[in-house]
């Protein structure tokens, strides 16, 4: 486990790049975003105690979003082995992580359902012409 500091505006991790660690914010604030058609789409703002980067750590895939420090930010960087140590030493962290991931999944399901409804509405609108 190590601690890293980022200045406001500094990139912590970049979408579509390999990642083998996750981050827990000790202090500061970070913006999670995706680039779609050269547009920056803000997904979330993470603050003290929040985490990000867990997807790449857990399933060994490229980063799904970019994260930038909004203000000077200090993070704890967890490798796979230090992540396991953290869960063993602090089971409450595992519960917080599972709860947060479930909320994120529920929000994603809501967004997908909304987009599907919009798609169907557009299809009906253009079929009637």
C-alpha positions in Angstrom: 0.0 0.0 0.0 1.4 3.4 -0.9 0.2 7.0 -0.8 0.4 9.4 -3.8 -0.4 13.1 -4.1 -1.9 14.7 -7.2 -2.3 18.4 -7.9 -5.6 20.0 -9.0 -6.0 19.2 -12.7 -3.6 16.3 -12.7 -4.7 13.0 -14.2 -4.8 10.1 -11.8 -5.7 7.4 -14.3 -6.8 7.4 -18.0 -9.7 5.5 -19.6 -8.8 2.5 -21.8 -5.3 2.1 -20.3 -4.2 -0.9 -18.3 -4.5 -0.7 -14.5 -3.5 -3.0 -11.8 -4.4 -0.9 -8.8 -7.4 0.9 -7.2 -7.4 4.2 -5.3 -9.0 5.4 -2.0 -9.2 9.1 -1.5 -7.6 10.1 1.8 -8.2 13.9 1.2 -9.3 16.0 -1.7 -11.7 15.5 -4.6 -11.5 13.7 -7.9 -13.7 13.8 -11.1 -14.6 10.6 -12.8 -15.4 11.0 -16.5 -15.5 9.4 -19.9 -14.7 10.9 -23.3 -17.4 10.3 -25.9 -17.0 11.8 -29.3 -14.4 14.2 -28.0 -16.9 15.3 -25.2 -16.0 15.0 -21.5 -19.0 13.3 -19.8 -18.8 13.7 -16.0 -19.9 10.6 -14.2 -19.1 11.3 -10.6 -17.2 13.3 -8.1 -15.4 11.3 -5.5 -14.3 12.7 -2.1 -12.6 11.6 1.2 -13.1 7.9 1.8 -14.5 7.2 -1.7 -12.7 4.7 -4.1 -12.3 4.2 -7.8 -10.3 1.9 -10.1 -11.7 -1.3 -8.6 -12.9 -2.7 -11.9 -9.4 -2.9 -13.4 -8.1 -4.3 -10.2 -10.7 -7.0 -9.8 -11.2 -8.2 -13.4 -7.9 -7.2 -15.0 -9.4 -5.0 -17.8 -8.5 -1.5 -19.1 -9.7 1.5 -17.1 -13.4 2.2 -17.8 -13.1 5.9 -17.1 -10.6 8.7 -16.5 -10.1 10.3 -13.1 -8.7 13.8 -12.6 -7.9 15.6 -9.3 -10.3 18.5 -8.9 -8.2 19.9 -6.0 -5.0 18.7 -4.5 -5.8 15.1 -3.7 -4.1 12.4 -1.6 -4.9 8.8 -2.4 -4.0 5.4 -1.1 -3.0 3.2 -4.0 -3.9 -0.5 -3.5 -2.4 -3.3 -5.6 -4.2 -6.7 -5.7 -2.3 -8.0 -2.7 -2.7 -4.8 -0.6 -6.4 -4.8 -1.5 -6.8 -8.3 -0.1 -4.8 -7.2 3.0 -7.2 -4.2 3.4 -10.3 -6.4 3.2 -8.9 -8.9 5.7 -7.8 -6.1 8.2 -11.0 -4.0 7.7 -14.1 -6.1 6.8 -16.2 -2.9 7.0 -14.3 -1.6 4.0 -15.4 -4.7 2.0 -19.0 -4.0 3.0 -18.7 -0.3 2.0 -17.2 -1.3 -1.3 -19.9 -3.9 -2.0 -22.6 -1.4 -1.1 -21.1 1.3 -3.3 -20.6 -1.0 -6.2 -24.3 -2.2 -5.9 -25.4 1.5 -6.0 -23.3 2.2 -9.0 -24.7 -0.9 -10.8 -28.3 0.2 -9.9 -27.6 3.7 -11.3 -26.2 2.1 -14.5 -29.4 -0.1 -14.9 -31.5 3.0 -14.4 -29.5 4.9 -17.1 -29.8 1.9 -19.5 -33.5 1.7 -19.0 -34.0 5.4 -19.6 -31.9 5.2 -22.8 -33.9 2.2 -24.0 -37.1 4.1 -23.4 -35.8 7.1 -25.3 -34.7 4.8 -28.2 -38.2 3.2 -28.4 -39.8 6.6 -28.4 -37.6 7.8 -31.2 -38.4 4.6 -33.2 -42.1 5.2 -32.8 -41.8 8.8 -33.7 -39.9 8.1 -36.9 -42.1 5.1 -37.9 -45.2 7.3 -37.9 -43.8 9.7 -40.5 
